[in-house]
Amino acid sequence: MKHPLFNHWSETKYLKDIVTNPLIEVGEYSYYSGYYGHQNFEDGCVRYLWGDVKSRALFNPIEQMGWHLDKLIIGNYVCVATGVVILMGGNHNHHSEWVTVYPFVEQIEQSFEPKGDTVIKSDAWIGMNAIIMPGVTIGEGAIIAAGSVVSKDVPPYTIVGGNPAKEIKKRFTDTEISMLMEMRWFDWNRELVERAIPLLSSPSIEQLYNFYKSEVKNK
């Protein structure tokens, strides 16, 4: 069966080139590597988010039922691996505090609750087959281990894994993370990023910071 997006596992697709859903905001150079998942990004990787072409043709819960729908917001230079599921759709019309979790049609309009926007900040890496639950924020430079289920916010530059996902370790010291958060290299213009690639592709945050001071901070 031919994959809808990919011909080989080595291919990636920039999200800006394939996303059409108005409820998905995507930054620059973020990509999806989805060959093995055999699914599109908008209606396979991202699930239960109204706004793709198919769902817009079927109904409009904003106009018809007055629902406030959450957004998926993805920053710059985010890496999304194959098999990832970003679960949207609020509470999916299921209430654990009600007698039944069954979503009776008669109560559909009243049963929906948003969970808040799902935010994947810049330079994060979402590993193969990870599941991101609704309303979660994943910080800058965070790494989500393969197969993890992320149900809580992940701090910047933190590696998490497991079900539910828990902190494995910080990628850098607190001082280094503060330097990275100050620099925010992923927001630089592309020409500056290209000049800094040798430094970005090294473990020396201090050298990158020196570049930042001379080329950005003190300009």
N, CA, C and O of each residue as an XYZ file, in Angstrom:
876
protein
N       0.839     -1.197      0.000
C       0.000      0.000      0.000
C       0.879      1.255      0.000
O       1.794      1.372      0.816
N       0.610      2.168     -0.890
C       1.418      3.383     -1.000
C       1.121      4.324      0.146
O      -0.039      4.572      0.472
N       2.174      4.848      0.758
C       2.024      5.798      1.849
C       1.480      7.116      1.306
O       1.894      7.554      0.232
N       0.550      7.763      2.037
C      -0.021      9.019      1.537
C       0.973     10.176      1.475
O       0.742     11.141      0.746
N       2.081     10.098      2.230
C       3.024     11.209      2.261
C       4.455     10.831      1.894
O       5.178     11.642      1.317
N       4.874      9.598      2.224
C       6.293      9.254      2.155
C       6.537      8.049      1.238
O       5.716      7.136      1.145
N       7.686      8.080      0.570
C       8.117      6.959     -0.245
C       9.189      6.114      0.437
O       9.440      4.980      0.030
N       9.828      6.670      1.487
C      10.923      5.976      2.152
C      11.079      6.526      3.561
O      10.726      7.676      3.825
N      11.610      5.704      4.473
C      11.751      6.117      5.870
C      12.699      7.295      6.053
O      12.640      7.979      7.074
N      13.573      7.542      5.078
C      14.538      8.641      5.205
C      13.918     10.010      4.920
O      14.554     11.035      5.164
N      12.705     10.038      4.414
C      12.073     11.305      4.055
C      11.452     11.993      5.271
O      10.987     11.343      6.208
N      11.459     13.304      5.229
C      10.719     14.109      6.191
C       9.897     15.140      5.422
O      10.165     15.429      4.255
N       8.900     15.683      6.095
C       8.084     16.734      5.490
C       8.013     17.914      6.454
O       7.714     17.741      7.636
N       8.289     19.116      5.942
C       8.090     20.297      6.756
C       6.600     20.481      7.007
O       5.791     20.426      6.081
N       6.249     20.700      8.267
C       4.837     20.805      8.619
C       4.165     21.987      7.922
O       2.985     21.921      7.577
N       4.912     23.056      7.719
C       4.310     24.217      7.049
C       3.848     23.892      5.634
O       2.967     24.559      5.091
N       4.451     22.858      5.038
C       4.089     22.491      3.674
C       2.878     21.576      3.599
O       2.300     21.409      2.525
N       2.483     20.981      4.718
C       1.409     19.986      4.653
C       0.214     20.303      5.551
O      -0.832     19.667      5.421
N       0.346     21.270      6.454
C      -0.752     21.580      7.379
C      -1.703     22.590      6.754
O      -1.280     23.633      6.255
N      -3.001     22.265      6.789
C      -4.036     23.177      6.295
C      -5.061     23.523      7.369
O      -5.847     24.455      7.201
N      -5.055     22.777      8.469
C      -6.035     22.987      9.538
C      -5.798     24.334     10.214
O      -4.697     24.589     10.700
N      -6.822     25.212     10.254
C      -6.637     26.536     10.878
C      -6.410     26.471     12.384
O      -6.005     27.467     12.984
N      -6.659     25.337     13.000
C      -6.445     25.189     14.434
C      -5.054     24.635     14.757
O      -4.739     24.376     15.919
N      -4.236     24.458     13.740
C      -2.842     24.044     13.947
C      -1.928     25.189     13.524
O      -1.943     25.613     12.369
N      -1.137     25.681     14.465
C      -0.160     26.725     14.182
C       1.232     26.100     14.189
O       1.609     25.422     15.145
N       1.983     26.327     13.132
C       3.273     25.664     12.965
C       4.363     26.689     12.705
O       4.188     27.612     11.910
N       5.497     26.516     13.388
C       6.641     27.393     13.183
C       7.496     26.949     12.004
O       7.106     26.082     11.222
N       8.665     27.561     11.896
C       9.556     27.312     10.772
C      10.412     26.062     10.998
O      10.882     25.797     12.105
N      10.594     25.311      9.921
C      11.524     24.174      9.851
C      11.149     22.998     10.760
O      11.956     22.086     10.939
N       9.977     23.000     11.319
C       9.525     21.833     12.082
C       9.099     20.749     11.110
O       8.456     21.032     10.099
N       9.462     19.486     11.419
C       9.188     18.429     10.446
C       8.520     17.214     11.069
O       8.552     16.993     12.280
N       7.914     16.439     10.180
C       7.252     15.183     10.512
C       7.943     14.074      9.739
O       8.082     14.157      8.519
N       8.378     13.031     10.445
C       9.012     11.870      9.825
C       8.094     10.675     10.057
O       8.260      9.939     11.030
N       7.131     10.483      9.166
C       6.034      9.579      9.465
C       5.911      8.341      8.610
O       4.822      7.775      8.506
N       6.988      7.904      7.997
C       6.888      6.800      7.049
C       6.276      5.542      7.661
O       5.352      4.964      7.089
N       6.781      5.112      8.819
C       6.327      3.838      9.387
C       4.926      3.917      9.972
O       4.252      2.896     10.110
N       4.486      5.115     10.314
C       3.142      5.257     10.859
C       2.056      5.127      9.815
O       0.889      4.920     10.145
N       2.445      5.249      8.535
C       1.521      5.146      7.409
C       0.265      5.998      7.626
O      -0.863      5.530      7.476
N       0.503      7.268      7.984
C      -0.628      8.155      8.206
C      -0.245      9.589      7.861
O       0.926      9.965      7.918
N      -1.246     10.376      7.505
C      -1.035     11.797      7.311
C      -0.804     12.466      8.657
O      -1.045     11.867      9.705
N      -0.341     13.699      8.623
C      -0.111     14.412      9.870
C      -1.419     14.905     10.469
O      -1.678     14.698     11.654
N      -2.247     15.559      9.654
C      -3.429     16.243     10.186
C      -4.527     15.312     10.688
O      -5.227     15.655     11.641
N      -4.692     14.157     10.080
C      -5.768     13.275     10.526
C      -5.258     11.898     10.916
O      -6.017     10.929     10.926
N      -3.961     11.809     11.239
C      -3.404     10.544     11.701
C      -2.536     10.760     12.922
O      -2.787     10.209     13.994
N      -1.507     11.578     12.737
C      -0.667     11.966     13.866
C      -1.472     12.841     14.826
O      -1.493     12.582     16.029
N      -2.122     13.852     14.312
C      -3.030     14.683     15.110
C      -4.413     14.050     15.048
O      -4.927     13.773     13.964
N      -5.016     13.822     16.215
C      -6.295     13.100     16.236
C      -7.379     13.884     16.964
O      -7.130     14.564     17.960
N      -8.589     13.763     16.431
C      -9.792     14.359     17.012
C      -9.736     15.885     17.050
O     -10.329     16.505     17.933
N      -9.031     16.489     16.104
C      -9.016     17.944     16.013
C      -9.808     18.364     14.792
O      -9.376     18.162     13.657
N     -10.968     18.947     15.033
C     -11.777     19.442     13.931
C     -11.003     20.531     13.182
O     -10.237     21.287     13.779
N     -11.215     20.597     11.872
C     -10.611     21.653     11.082
C      -9.891     21.167      9.842
O      -9.573     21.964      8.960
N      -9.623     19.838      9.757
C      -9.048     19.322      8.517
C     -10.136     19.308      7.440
O     -11.313     19.516      7.733
N      -9.741     19.068      6.229
C     -10.677     19.161      5.100
C     -11.877     18.246      5.286
O     -13.010     18.649      5.025
N     -11.639     17.018      5.734
C     -12.745     16.059      5.881
C     -13.744     16.504      6.940
O     -14.953     16.462      6.712
N     -13.246     16.930      8.097
C     -14.165     17.298      9.172
C     -14.917     18.586      8.866
O     -16.074     18.738      9.257
N     -14.265     19.520      8.165
C     -14.958     20.763      7.809
C     -16.127     20.498      6.876
O     -17.111     21.237      6.881
N     -16.021     19.439      6.071
C     -17.112     19.098      5.161
C     -18.285     18.439      5.879
O     -19.404     18.426      5.366
N     -18.031     17.895      7.058
C     -19.061     17.154      7.780
C     -19.883     18.020      8.737
O     -21.109     17.921      8.763
N     -19.215     18.868      9.524
C     -19.925     19.658     10.533
C     -19.017     20.768     11.036
O     -17.816     20.784     10.768
N     -19.625     21.704     11.779
C     -18.855     22.794     12.368
C     -19.294     22.973     13.824
O     -20.281     23.661     14.087
N     -18.573     22.362     14.774
C     -18.990     22.429     16.174
C     -18.888     23.822     16.775
O     -19.546     24.115     17.773
N     -18.071     24.682     16.181
C     -17.962     26.045     16.687
C     -19.249     26.809     16.407
O     -19.809     27.452     17.295
N     -19.711     26.731     15.163
C     -20.928     27.452     14.782
C     -22.196     26.724     15.218
O     -23.159     27.356     15.653
N     -22.196     25.405     15.104
C     -23.424     24.644     15.367
C     -23.672     24.392     16.855
O     -24.822     24.332     17.289
N     -22.587     24.242     17.646
C     -22.761     23.901     19.055
C     -22.102     24.882     20.010
O     -22.218     24.746     21.228
N     -21.412     25.871     19.455
C     -20.808     26.885     20.305
C     -19.601     26.419     21.100
O     -19.266     27.019     22.122
N     -18.943     25.362     20.648
C     -17.792     24.831     21.368
C     -16.565     25.726     21.169
O     -16.359     26.288     20.094
N     -15.777     25.842     22.202
C     -14.453     26.459     22.084
C     -13.450     25.339     21.879
O     -13.250     24.514     22.770
N     -12.821     25.301     20.717
C     -11.899     24.214     20.387
C     -10.457     24.607     20.659
O     -10.034     25.724     20.363
N      -9.714     23.673     21.226
C      -8.304     23.903     21.509
C      -7.493     23.936     20.220
O      -7.900     23.389     19.195
N      -6.348     24.584     20.293
C      -5.416     24.623     19.169
C      -4.200     23.745     19.458
O      -3.874     23.460     20.610
N      -3.551     23.332     18.392
C      -2.242     22.706     18.476
C      -1.227     23.733     17.992
O      -1.301     24.200     16.856
N      -0.278     24.082     18.860
C       0.703     25.112     18.543
C       2.099     24.483     18.589
O       2.529     23.975     19.625
N       2.788     24.524     17.467
C       4.108     23.910     17.333
C       5.121     24.986     16.973
O       4.902     25.769     16.050
N       6.233     25.022     17.707
C       7.248     26.045     17.499
C       8.170     25.757     16.323
O       7.815     25.010     15.411
N       9.341     26.347     16.351
C      10.330     26.193     15.287
C      11.250     25.004     15.559
O      11.537     24.679     16.711
N      11.703     24.365     14.493
C      12.711     23.293     14.575
C      12.271     22.137     15.482
O      13.088     21.557     16.197
N      11.002     21.815     15.448
C      10.468     20.675     16.207
C      10.564     19.417     15.348
O      10.295     19.454     14.148
N      10.954     18.298     15.977
C      11.077     17.017     15.280
C       9.984     16.074     15.775
O       9.932     15.751     16.962
N       9.114     15.634     14.874
C       8.024     14.715     15.218
C       8.265     13.397     14.494
O       8.249     13.345     13.264
N       8.486     12.336     15.256
C       8.847     11.041     14.678
C       7.617     10.257     14.218
O       6.477     10.642     14.477
N       7.879      9.166     13.541
C       6.817      8.318     13.021
C       6.020      7.683     14.161
O       6.575      7.360     15.211
N       4.733      7.509     13.948
C       3.882      6.844     14.923
C       3.422      7.710     16.079
O       2.667      7.246     16.933
N       3.862      8.960     16.124
C       3.445      9.861     17.209
C       1.955     10.137     17.105
O       1.414     10.297     16.011
N       1.296     10.192     18.266
C      -0.110     10.567     18.337
C      -0.227     11.806     19.213
O       0.167     11.792     20.380
N      -0.770     12.874     18.646
C      -1.066     14.089     19.403
C      -2.574     14.120     19.575
O      -3.315     14.444     18.647
N      -3.011     13.780     20.767
C      -4.439     13.606     21.027
C      -5.080     14.944     21.363
O      -4.694     15.607     22.326
N      -6.047     15.326     20.571
C      -6.766     16.573     20.796
C      -8.219     16.229     21.173
O      -8.500     15.112     21.607
N      -9.121     17.173     21.009
C     -10.538     16.876     21.214
C     -11.040     17.052     22.627
O     -12.089     16.513     22.980
N     -10.297     17.815     23.467
C     -10.779     18.082     24.820
C     -11.035     16.826     25.618
O     -10.194     15.929     25.676
N     -12.203     16.769     26.233
C     -12.543     15.595     27.062
C     -13.243     14.507     26.255
O     -13.687     13.507     26.820
N     -13.347     14.693     24.937
C     -13.989     13.705     24.053
C     -15.426     13.406     24.480
O     -15.950     12.322     24.222
N     -16.054     14.383     25.136
C     -17.443     14.263     25.599
C     -17.629     13.193     26.668
O     -18.749     12.734     26.889
N     -16.560     12.793     27.326
C     -16.647     11.823     28.420
C     -16.390     12.534     29.744
O     -15.409     13.264     29.878
N     -17.272     12.322     30.724
C     -17.133     12.934     32.046
C     -16.949     11.849     33.092
O     -17.860     11.057     33.331
N     -15.788     11.805     33.713
C     -15.541     10.789     34.736
C     -16.331     11.050     35.997
O     -16.557     10.127     36.778
N     -16.769     12.314     36.225
C     -17.519     12.629     37.432
C     -19.022     12.394     37.267
O     -19.765     12.448     38.247
N     -19.475     12.136     36.038
C     -20.874     11.795     35.822
C     -21.100     10.315     36.138
O     -20.145      9.542     36.216
N     -22.334      9.934     36.315
C     -22.656      8.532     36.608
C     -22.150      7.635     35.490
O     -21.597      6.567     35.752
N     -22.334      8.060     34.251
C     -21.841      7.292     33.116
C     -20.874      8.139     32.294
O     -21.019      9.358     32.204
N     -19.900      7.483     31.704
C     -19.000      8.189     30.787
C     -19.529      8.126     29.353
O     -18.914      8.672     28.437
N     -20.666      7.460     29.162
C     -21.225      7.307     27.821
C     -21.723      8.659     27.303
O     -22.467      9.345     28.004
N     -21.324      9.056     26.080
C     -21.710     10.360     25.536
C     -23.056     10.309     24.804
O     -23.090     10.219     23.576
N     -24.141     10.364     25.538
C     -25.458     10.336     24.911
C     -25.615     11.499     23.942
O     -25.222     12.628     24.239
N     -26.190     11.213     22.789
C     -26.371     12.233     21.755
C     -27.149     13.424     22.298
O     -26.882     14.571     21.940
N     -28.106     13.140     23.162
C     -28.944     14.207     23.715
C     -28.144     15.203     24.565
O     -28.603     16.318     24.812
N     -26.961     14.803     25.006
C     -26.145     15.660     25.876
C     -24.845     16.128     25.221
O     -23.982     16.704     25.884
N     -24.713     15.879     23.926
C     -23.452     16.171     23.261
C     -23.047     17.644     23.396
O     -21.895     17.947     23.706
N     -23.988     18.546     23.166
C     -23.637     19.961     23.211
C     -23.110     20.368     24.576
O     -22.185     21.175     24.670
N     -23.694     19.815     25.640
C     -23.319     20.189     26.996
C     -22.135     19.393     27.544
O     -21.524     19.790     28.536
N     -21.817     18.287     26.909
C     -20.821     17.386     27.496
C     -19.382     17.708     27.112
O     -18.447     17.238     27.761
N     -19.194     18.511     26.055
C     -17.830     18.802     25.618
C     -17.165     19.822     26.528
O     -17.778     20.816     26.917
N     -15.893     19.565     26.866
C     -15.079     20.529     27.605
C     -13.685     20.587     26.977
O     -13.064     19.548     26.754
N     -13.195     21.789     26.694
C     -11.822     21.897     26.181
C     -10.818     21.601     27.279
O     -11.128     21.707     28.466
N      -9.608     21.227     26.872
C      -8.529     20.934     27.819
C      -7.438     22.005     27.795
O      -6.481     21.941     28.566
N      -7.588     22.984     26.908
C      -6.540     23.976     26.719
C      -5.669     23.603     25.531
O      -5.595     22.437     25.145
N      -5.018     24.591     24.961
C      -4.168     24.344     23.799
C      -3.047     23.357     24.134
O      -2.513     23.353     25.243
N      -2.709     22.532     23.161
C      -1.519     21.682     23.253
C      -0.379     22.429     22.584
O      -0.493     22.852     21.434
N       0.728     22.591     23.312
C       1.837     23.413     22.824
C       3.123     22.586     22.831
O       3.524     22.055     23.867
N       3.753     22.486     21.682
C       5.065     21.848     21.563
C       6.040     22.947     21.178
O       6.043     23.417     20.041
N       6.860     23.348     22.125
C       7.709     24.510     21.899
C       8.947     24.151     21.075
O       9.244     22.980     20.840
N       9.645     25.179     20.652
C      10.726     25.040     19.675
C      11.825     24.083     20.130
O      12.134     23.985     21.317
N      12.400     23.387     19.167
C      13.555     22.508     19.349
C      13.236     21.264     20.169
O      14.151     20.590     20.644
N      11.950     20.946     20.344
C      11.590     19.703     21.030
C      11.642     18.532     20.052
O      11.488     18.704     18.843
N      11.861     17.349     20.596
C      11.912     16.117     19.790
C      10.919     15.133     20.391
O      11.045     14.730     21.547
N       9.923     14.752     19.583
C       8.895     13.810     20.020
C       9.231     12.453     19.411
O       9.153     12.281     18.195
N       9.606     11.484     20.257
C      10.093     10.200     19.785
C       9.014      9.283     19.252
O       7.823      9.516     19.461
N       9.441      8.241     18.562
C       8.556      7.304     17.878
C       7.477      6.737     18.807
O       7.763      6.281     19.913
N       6.245      6.779     18.331
C       5.085      6.178     18.998
C       4.740      6.819     20.338
O       3.997      6.235     21.127
N       5.262      7.995     20.600
C       4.851      8.715     21.807
C       3.424      9.221     21.645
O       2.968      9.480     20.531
N       2.730      9.358     22.762
C       1.369      9.900     22.780
C       1.368     11.163     23.631
O       1.787     11.147     24.788
N       0.893     12.253     23.044
C       0.784     13.524     23.750
C      -0.687     13.748     24.078
O      -1.514     13.865     23.173
N      -1.016     13.808     25.356
C      -2.404     13.973     25.775
C      -2.850     15.428     25.635
O      -2.013     16.327     25.550
N      -4.175     15.669     25.611
C      -4.681     17.031     25.382
C      -4.247     18.024     26.458
O      -4.179     17.695     27.642
N      -3.957     19.242     26.017
C      -3.678     20.334     26.939
C      -2.290     20.382     27.503
O      -2.027     21.174     28.407
N      -1.377     19.552     26.998
C      -0.015     19.479     27.521
C       0.867     20.529     26.838
O       0.690     20.835     25.659
N       1.819     21.073     27.600
C       2.850     21.940     27.033
C       4.200     21.253     27.174
O       4.597     20.854     28.269
N       4.892     21.121     26.059
C       6.233     20.527     26.033
C       7.232     21.651     25.804
O       7.163     22.358     24.799
N       8.163     21.815     26.744
C       9.062     22.957     26.731
C      10.125     22.903     25.659
O      10.329     21.880     25.006
N      10.791     24.019     25.493
C      11.853     24.156     24.508
C      12.940     23.110     24.751
O      13.355     22.883     25.887
N      13.393     22.480     23.669
C      14.499     21.554     23.765
C      14.224     20.267     24.511
O      15.151     19.504     24.784
N      12.972     20.009     24.846
C      12.635     18.774     25.560
C      12.703     17.574     24.622
O      12.542     17.709     23.409
N      12.945     16.402     25.200
C      12.962     15.153     24.442
C      11.945     14.205     25.059
O      11.978     13.940     26.261
N      11.039     13.694     24.226
C      10.038     12.722     24.666
C      10.469     11.360     24.154
O      10.511     11.133     22.945
N      10.789     10.449     25.072
C      11.294      9.138     24.689
C      10.244      8.352     23.912
O       9.043      8.554     24.088
N      10.712      7.460     23.054
C       9.820      6.631     22.241
C       8.842      5.871     23.121
O       9.218      5.325     24.158
N       7.575      5.842     22.695
C       6.558      5.070     23.391
C       6.012      5.707     24.645
O       5.216      5.085     25.348
N       6.410      6.920     24.948
C       5.952      7.577     26.177
C       4.522      8.073     26.034
O       4.042      8.330     24.930
N       3.844      8.205     27.188
C       2.522      8.825     27.244
C       2.653     10.072     28.110
O       2.836      9.986     29.325
N       2.555     11.228     27.466
C       2.800     12.486     28.156
C       1.466     13.099     28.576
O       0.680     13.533     27.735
N       1.222     13.129     29.877
C      -0.040     13.647     30.398
C       0.135     14.929     31.210
O      -0.847     15.537     31.637
N       1.392     15.340     31.423
C       1.676     16.563     32.172
C       2.715     17.392     31.417
O       3.430     16.885     30.553
N       2.778     18.671     31.762
C       3.731     19.560     31.108
C       5.168     19.077     31.315
O       5.509     18.503     32.349
N       5.984     19.324     30.315
C       7.399     18.939     30.360
C       8.240     20.215     30.351
O       8.085     21.035     29.446
N       9.126     20.405     31.333
C       9.953     21.615     31.371
C      10.950     21.664     30.219
O      11.237     20.641     29.598
N      11.474     22.848     29.934
C      12.476     22.970     28.864
C      13.708     22.107     29.118
O      14.135     21.925     30.258
N      14.258     21.591     28.046
C      15.515     20.835     28.053
C      15.494     19.679     29.064
O      16.467     19.427     29.775
N      14.359     18.998     29.099
C      14.185     17.856     29.988
C      13.847     16.619     29.163
O      13.057     16.696     28.222
N      14.437     15.489     29.510
C      14.123     14.217     28.861
C      13.127     13.470     29.743
O      13.371     13.269     30.933
N      12.004     13.061     29.155
C      11.004     12.292     29.888
C      10.714     10.996     29.147
O      10.920     10.901     27.937
N      10.231      9.991     29.892
C       9.885      8.716     29.273
C       8.978      7.915     30.171
O       8.889      8.161     31.374
N       8.294      6.937     29.562
C       7.453      6.028     30.323
C       5.976      6.338     30.196
O       5.579      7.262     29.486
N       5.164      5.551     30.895
C       3.710      5.706     30.918
C       3.215      5.603     32.360
O       3.158      4.512     32.927
N       2.858      6.750     32.951
C       2.937      8.104     32.391
C       4.385      8.589     32.341
O       5.231      8.125     33.105
N       4.657      9.523     31.438
C       6.027     10.010     31.257
C       6.517     10.732     32.515
O       5.817     11.568     33.088
N       7.725     10.388     32.921
C       8.364     11.028     34.073
C       9.753     11.505     33.682
O      10.348     11.024     32.717
N      10.253     12.458     34.451
C      11.577     13.002     34.150
C      12.648     11.933     34.280
O      12.715     11.224     35.284
N      13.482     11.824     33.259
C      14.656     10.953     33.286
C      15.875     11.760     33.706
O      16.626     11.359     34.595
N      16.062     12.901     33.055
C      17.138     13.800     33.453
C      17.001     15.124     32.711
O      16.300     15.228     31.705
N      17.687     16.122     33.233
C      17.846     17.381     32.514
C      18.972     17.215     31.497
O      19.958     16.526     31.761
N      18.823     17.838     30.353
C      19.860     17.728     29.337
C      21.114     18.516     29.707
O      22.226     18.146     29.329
N      20.924     19.602     30.446
C      22.033     20.482     30.785
C      21.868     20.977     32.219
O      20.853     20.704     32.860
N      22.862     21.703     32.721
C      22.767     22.288     34.056
C      21.749     23.430     34.042
O      21.368     23.923     32.981
N      21.318     23.839     35.232
C      20.366     24.948     35.320
C      20.945     26.219     34.714
O      20.230     26.978     34.059
N      22.230     26.455     34.928
C      22.875     27.641     34.366
C      22.879     27.586     32.842
O      22.599     28.584     32.176
N      23.196     26.418     32.296
C      23.225     26.273     30.845
C      21.826     26.424     30.249
O      21.659     27.018     29.184
N      20.826     25.885     30.939
C      19.450     26.021     30.454
C      19.033     27.488     30.457
O      18.357     27.942     29.533
N      19.427     28.223     31.476
C      19.123     29.657     31.521
C      19.772     30.385     30.353
O      19.168     31.281     29.763
N      20.991     30.004     30.019
C      21.680     30.613     28.878
C      20.941     30.302     27.572
O      20.762     31.176     26.724
N      20.517     29.047     27.426
C      19.794     28.657     26.220
C      18.457     29.385     26.105
O      18.058     29.800     25.017
N      17.773     29.535     27.234
C      16.490     30.223     27.214
C      16.664     31.707     26.924
O      15.780     32.334     26.340
N      17.793     32.270     27.327
C      18.087     33.657     26.979
C      18.392     33.781     25.490
O      17.898     34.694     24.828
N      19.196     32.874     24.967
C      19.609     32.963     23.555
C      18.466     32.707     22.589
O      18.310     33.419     21.596
N      17.668     31.688     22.883
C      16.549     31.317     22.012
C      16.991     31.275     20.536
O      16.439     31.966     19.680
N      17.990     30.454     20.281
C      18.581     30.392     18.939
C      17.550     30.072     17.868
O      17.678     30.516     16.727
N      16.532     29.305     18.232
C      15.516     28.871     17.266
C      14.639     30.017     16.783
O      13.856     29.840     15.850
N      14.756     31.194     17.404
C      14.025     32.369     16.933
C      14.900     33.295     16.092
O      14.419     34.312     15.594
N      16.171     32.956     15.930
C      17.055     33.782     15.107
C      16.666     33.665     13.633
O      16.016     32.704     13.223
N      17.071     34.653     12.852
C      16.828     34.540     11.415
C      17.679     33.403     10.846
O      18.689     33.013     11.432
N      17.264     32.891      9.720
C      17.887     31.688      9.171
C      19.358     31.898      8.840
O      20.168     30.990      9.028
N      19.712     33.072      8.354
C      21.110     33.327      8.009
C      21.996     33.204      9.242
O      23.096     32.655      9.169
N      21.519     33.713     10.371
C      22.283     33.633     11.609
C      22.370     32.190     12.105
O      23.414     31.747     12.584
N      21.257     31.467     11.982
C      21.255     30.052     12.383
C      22.273     29.264     11.560
O      23.022     28.451     12.102
N      22.296     29.506     10.266
C      23.230     28.770      9.402
C      24.680     29.043      9.781
O      25.517     28.142      9.727
N      24.973     30.257     10.156
C      26.326     30.586     10.602
C      26.663     29.885     11.922
O      27.823     29.571     12.189
N      25.643     29.645     12.738
C      25.866     29.040     14.055
C      25.761     27.524     14.054
O      25.945     26.900     15.099
N      25.469     26.913     12.910
C      25.262     25.460     12.870
C      26.423     24.670     13.468
O      26.166     23.726     14.216
N      27.694     25.001     13.182
C      28.773     24.238     13.826
C      28.725     24.303     15.347
O      29.081     23.333     16.017
N      28.291     25.426     15.900
C      28.179     25.571     17.350
C      26.936     24.871     17.881
O      26.974     24.258     18.948
N      25.846     24.959     17.150
C      24.612     24.276     17.546
C      24.795     22.760     17.520
O      24.143     22.032     18.269
N      25.683     22.302     16.654
C      25.942     20.869     16.511
C      27.157     20.451     17.336
O      27.945     19.601     16.922
N      27.288     21.063     18.503
C      28.373     20.738     19.422
C      27.827     20.805     20.848
O      26.728     21.322     21.056
N      28.571     20.293     21.838
C      28.091     20.350     23.225
C      28.464     21.644     23.942
O      28.177     21.784     25.130
N      29.093     22.587     23.257
C      29.615     23.780     23.924
C      28.597     24.915     23.934
O      28.523     25.698     22.987
N      27.824     25.000     24.990
C      26.854     26.083     25.135
C      27.579     27.410     25.355
O      27.094     28.459     24.932
N      28.729     27.367     26.010
C      29.496     28.583     26.259
C      29.957     29.225     24.954
O      29.891     30.445     24.805
N      30.423     28.408     24.008
C      30.852     28.959     22.719
C      29.673     29.554     21.956
O      29.798     30.602     21.323
N      28.535     28.881     22.021
C      27.338     29.422     21.380
C      26.936     30.737     22.038
O      26.502     31.668     21.360
N      27.078     30.810     23.345
C      26.711     32.029     24.071
C      27.636     33.185     23.676
O      27.190     34.326     23.557
N      28.899     32.892     23.476
C      29.828     33.924     23.025
C      29.437     34.437     21.638
O      29.505     35.636     21.368
N      29.030     33.519     20.765
C      28.540     33.900     19.440
C      27.299     34.780     19.579
O      27.175     35.802     18.904
N      26.392     34.380     20.448
C      25.153     35.128     20.686
C      25.460     36.541     21.191
O      24.841     37.507     20.746
N      26.407     36.661     22.111
C      26.736     37.981     22.650
C      27.290     38.900     21.569
O      26.979     40.091     21.532
N      28.099     38.346     20.708
C      28.723     39.190     19.683
C      27.801     39.484     18.507
O      27.885     40.552     17.901
N      26.922     38.538     18.183
C      26.107     38.672     16.971
C      24.660     39.082     17.224
O      23.977     39.539     16.308
N      24.186     38.921     18.464
C      22.781     39.221     18.754
C      22.648     40.204     19.911
O      22.115     41.302     19.750
N      23.133     39.800     21.064
C      22.892     40.582     22.279
C      23.522     41.962     22.236
O      22.892     42.940     22.638
N      24.742     42.058     21.761
C      25.469     43.328     21.791
C      25.413     44.096     20.478
O      26.121     45.088     20.302
N      24.580     43.641     19.565
C      24.454     44.338     18.287
C      23.628     45.620     18.466
O      23.407     46.352     17.501
